[in-house]
Amino acid sequence: MKKGLIVLVALFVTVVAVAAQVAAQDATAEAAPLSGVVRVGSWESGDALAPWNNAIAAFKAANPGVDVQLEAVPQDYGTKLLAQFASGTAPDIFMTGDGDVAKFASMGVAESLDSYIDGQNGFNRDTLLPAVAAFGKVGDSTYYLTKDYSPLVLFYNKQMFTDAGVEAPTADWTWDDLLAAAQKLTVDANGKNATEEGFDAANIQRWGIQLPDGWGATDWTRGILPIIYQNGGSLIATDGSKTDGYMNSEATVAALQWYVDLIKTHHVAPSKTDAAAFSGVDLFQNGNVAMLWTGVWPMAGYKTVEGLSFGTVGLPKGPTAKANVLCWSGFALNSASQNKDAAWEFLKYIAVGDGAKEFANYAWTDVQPIIESQGLANDEFAGPIVADLPNVLPIPDQTTASWGECGDHFFVQEINTVLEGDVSVKDAMDKAAAEADECLASKMAPTAEATAAS
């Protein structure tokens, strides 16, 4: 009996010792310093390289065994990146814009990051603004982390609003509020506004608003996409399979009609012909428009313009919802990287860690603690924009890698027939949807080689 007890005790001690040894080995392995080369691809140049240089220097100081090499390609970055993937020489971490997220995910060259984010060396997803972080997803999988972005925003000239006796825009503004203000702020050569009898629409001196792309004709679908969403419309099925029933739906057509009417019926926004004489001129800064619907990009410059008293506000609410979108870029991990551990640590560092603070000095971040430390929510100009970020919705580009070639191409082509001619919105969108779906079907159809192989 005693002998058996002694054996059991000895066995227990041995097991504990072995477990301790294994744990010590695991701890040693976990603590092993990172090493090797991490190559990073970017299209940036000039001053835009400052955050890269600062972040890389700080990361290398903390991880001296890792050699982070920035490969900046200002010209033809996308073409070179595709060639690098084809030849197996692509960088470990690469940047792309939102229009290429689905493409690189479908090519299999962007690593799914979910296991990294949720793993031992990951981070809390709640750190990020969910609506912004979602731009790095395709379906339910995360392939990119945010580098920077710009939502759309409404700039307005405070002095012009005061002089016209119009109340400043608020977060509760609706389409009707925007139109009413734009009419009072649109003035002809005789000083009459668009609500007054005798208003001369052929001789406007100041328009109430400059719409996305501003010239009456557009190739910037992103700019008018919020209007479609604000009326409950969309441009493509969530699975990216078709546009019929979406691009030409009643809700989408009605939203586009409202947009077109601001230019062609109410004359509160410049048409392509109107703007021809202002080529290269910033109409908002120059006092030719009272409101500007665009991204956040001109804000820093406007702050330096003497005598320009302006404010910002989120986009108005449509008949069904508040909605906005982003122009976005992000970082991805090459699925063929030979140094994924070190590459992930650097990617995490520049996307959510201290390195992200460097990029946040130059552009918008989705890391909530950084936003809070910058005091953006309480800033006179940034505050209204931050408040509108929860209203951001996904873009068609996230549904299929063929959106640009098929959906966007035909949408732009046909909406311009409305803006520049006499085609109805419904007819234009019916044609666009039919052409887009034919294109999408051709992209999804199996090739002859694939059919033969099966």
Secondary structure, DSSP 8 states (H G I E B T S, - for coil): -HHHHHHHHHHHHHHHHHHHHHHHHHHHHHH----EEEEEEE---GGGGHHHHHHHHHHHHH-TTEEEEEEE--SSHHHHHHHHHHHT---SEEEEEGGGHHHHHHHT-B---HHHHTSTT---GGGB-HHHHGGGEETTEE-EEEEEEEEEEEEEEHHHHHHHT-----TT-BHHHHHHHHHHH-EETTS-BTTSTT--TTSEEEBS-B-TTSSSS-S-HHHHHHHHHHTT--SS-TTSS--TTTTTSHHHHHHHHHHHHHHHTS--S--HHHHGGGTT--HHHHTSBSEEEEESTTHHHHHTSTT--EEEE---B-SS---B-EEEEEEEEBTT-S-HHHHHHHHHHHHTSHHHHHHHTTS---BHHHHHHHTGGGSTTHHHHHHHGGGB---GGGT-TTIIIIIIHHHHHHHHHHHHSS--HHHHHHHHHHHHHHHHHHHHS--HHHHHH-
